[in-house]
Amino acid sequence: MKIIEKKVLADYQDTKITKLVILSPDIARKALPGQFVVVMAKEESERIPLTVVESQDEKITLILQELGFSTKLLGSFNVKDSLYALAGPLGHPTEIKNYGHIILVGGGVGIAEIFPVAKALKKAGNNVISIIGARTKDLLILENELKENSDKLYICTDDGSYGTKAFTTDLLKQLLNDTRHPMPYTLVYAVGPIPMMKKVTEVTKEFSVKTMVSLNALMVDGTGMCGCCRATVGGEVKFSCIDGPEFDAHLVDWEELEKRNRIYIDKEKHICNLNKL
């Protein structure tokens, strides 16, 4: 579980996105697109769920956004440092098959999560259209990697500093509205902030396009024991860690999910403030 490569992909104002390549032969042999691992930097650390962005040659690649105490601690680790614990692969892998014409939407660090899916779906013979977006150019990641694994890549930024000045959902709606496209889109796959995924769901529902999302629900244990990551999907309680993390977007109770993910905001701010003292 030794870190063999580290790279800061983006560092802008209060946001830093870091890539870690970790030696983990057992997980590398079994991890599939859509699955994740749970990381503990130190014995006393929190358990952090992170998507396996890539797995090959006995190593796995993780990409994290340094926000709270635990992710910043993990981001402070360097090459040759070892992690206390690494569990996985966890969750159900993405169903990879030839759907036909598909659109992948990635917002912020969610771009890292759509990359392995884009790569696998392209290999399966799909026509892959990818839309990626960030607040500003300096926060965009994996542009070249997604370009290599997409038939067409659209880029947007909130401030217009790169690509189109728009939200990812604006471009998504334009594509679904384009009657010149010879074949209908059969799948939309989205990962990003909850408000973005919720908006994607609203847009695709209007066009009756199957939509899958990878939920970033609060997660503590990662194995179904704590129940923290529960979400209501199709009127039933599901656990993101063992039933997901991917679900039919049109069945997710987005209002409930938003409320649950705001539960610990005040406590997180308090911990971060204490860390600055």
N, C-alpha and C positions, 0 to 999 in steps of 0.2 A: 504493500500500500504506500509505496514511496512515490513522491512527486518527481517526475523525470523531465517535465517541461512546464514552464509558466510564461504566460504572455498577457499583458494588459491590452485588451481589444478596444476599449473606449474609456476615456477619462475626461469628463466634462462637468464642471461645476461640482455638484454634490453626488454625481453618479459615476461609478466605476464598474466596468464589466471585465471580468478576468477569466482566462482560459487556463485550466489545469489538465495536464496529461499525467495519468496515474498508472503505475505498474500494478495490474490486477489480472493475472492470467485467467483465473476461474470465471470472473465476471465477463471478461472480454470474449471468452469462448461462447458464452450463452446469451449475452445481451442482444435484444432485437429492437428495431425502431419503435419508439413510443414508450419504452420501458425506462425506469429510473433506478437510482440507488439512494440509499440513506447514508449520509456522511456524518461522522463525529470527528472534529478536529482534535480535541483533547478528551480525556476521560470525563471531565466535568462539563463538557460542551453539550449544547442542544443537538438533536438529530435534525439534519437538514436534507430534505429531498431534492435531488437534482437529476434532470434528464440526462441519459447517456447520449451524448451528441455523436460520438463515434466510438467504435470498438474494433481494434485490429492489432495483430502482432503482440498479444498479451497486455495491451494497454487500452485504457478507456479515456475518453476526453469529456470533461465536464466544463460547463460555462456558467458562472454565477454573477449575479449583480450584488455588489457589496452595499447592503442597506442597513441592516441591524447589527447588533453586537456579534452574533455568531457568524454571519457571512463575512463581516470585516475581519474577524479572527482567522477564518479560513483563508481569506485573501492575503493575510499577512505571512502565510507559509511560503517557503521558497523551495527551489529545486534541491533535492536530496532530503528534505523533511519528510517524515512519515506521518500518516494519519492514524488516529487512535483506532477507528473502526470504519468499516465500509461494508454495507450489506446490499445485496442485490444479485441479479436484476429483479426488480419488483414491478408489480402491475402487469396488466395484459398488454401484449404488443399490438401495434397497429395492424389491422387486417390489410395485408398487401395483396392486391390483385389488379387486373386490368379493368379499371372503371371506365376508361375512355378519356374524356376531357375533364380535367379537374382544376380547381383553383386552391392554392394554399395561401393562407393569410397569416403573417407573423408580425406582431407588434412588440417593440422593445426587445427585451431578452427572450421573448417568445420566438424570435427569429431563430435562435439556436435550437429550439425544440421542433421547428418545422423542417430543419435541414435534413436530419436522418430520414424523415418521412418522405421528403421530396426525392432524395437519392434513391430510396427503395421503390417508390412508385414510378419513377422514371425508368428504372431498370426493369420494372414489370411491364413496360410498354405503354404507359399512359402519356397523354399529351399534358404536360405540367405547366401551368401558369402560376407564378409566384408573385405575391404582393408583400413587400416588406415596408415597414414604416417606423419612424422614431421621431422624437421631439425635434431633433436637429441632426445635421450631417455627422457631427462628431460622435453620435451615439449609435450610428448604424454599424451592424456587424455582419460578417459572413456574406458580403455582397458577391464576391468572386466565386465562392463555393456554391452559392445558390444559382448563380448565372450558369455555371457548368452543369447543373442538374435540373435546369428548367428550360422549356422551349421558349418561354418569354418571361422576363423579370421586370416587374414594375416597382419603382421606388418612390416613396413619398415622405415628406417631412412636414411637421406642423408649422415650422417657420419659413418653409420654402427655401432653405439653404442648400438643398440638394434634391434632385428629382422633381416631382410635382408637389406643389404646395397643397396638400390635402390630407385627409385621414385615409387609412387603409380601406375603410368601409365606403368611402366616396368612390374610390377606384373599383372596388368590388361591384358596386351598383352599376357603374358605367359598363363594365364587362358583361354583366348579366342582362343589361339593357340593349347590348349591341346585337341588332338583328342580322348584321352582316356575318356573324360567326356561323360557319357551315354546320356545326354540330352542337347540340345542347350540352351544357355542363351537367355532369352527373354527380359530382361531389365537390363540396367545399370543406376544407379542413382548416381550422383556425386555432391559434394559440397566442395568448397575450394577456394584457390586463382584463379583468372581468368586464368593465364597461365596454371595451372593444369587442370581446366575444359576444356579449349580449347584443350589441348593435349588429354584428355580423349575422346573428340569429334572426333578428328582425328583418334584415335585408333579404336573406335567403328564403325566409318563410314566404315573403311576398312573391317569390319566383318558384316556389315549391321545389327547391333543390335540397337534396340530402346534405346535412351538415353535421360534421363531427368536431368536437372541441376536446382539448386536453385541459382538465380543470386544475387550477392552482389553488385548490382548497387548503385551508389550514391543516397541517399534518404534524403530528408529534411522534407517534410510534412507527407508522409506515407499514405495519403488518396486520392492521385490522383490530388491534386490541384496545386502542384508546377511544375510538369513535369520533375523534376530533374532526376528521375530514369528511364527515357525512354530508351528503347533499340529497335533495329530493329530485328524483328523475322519474318522470312518468307516474308521479304520485306515490312512488315507493322510495324508502330510504336506502341510499347506496353509500358505500365507502369508496372514496376516490382511490385509496391505496390498493385495495384488493378487487374491487368491482370495476375500477377504471385503470388509468386516469382518464380514458377517453369515453365520451358519452354522446348520444344523439342530442345535439344542441337544442332541437325543438322541444325536447322533453324536460330540459333542465329548469328548475324553479330559480330563475336568476335573482329575483328579489330576495329570496331567503339566503342565497349564496353570498350576495353582497353584504347583507346584514351580518352573517356569520364571520366573514373575513374582516369586519371592522371591530370585532369584539375586543381585541387586545391592542388597538391603536394607541390608547393613552399609556398603557403599560410599556409598550415598545418605545415610545417617546421618552418616558421616564428613565428607562434603562440606558438609552442612547445618551441622554443628558448626563447621567451619572458617569458614563464612560469618558466624558469630556473633562470631568473634574480632575 
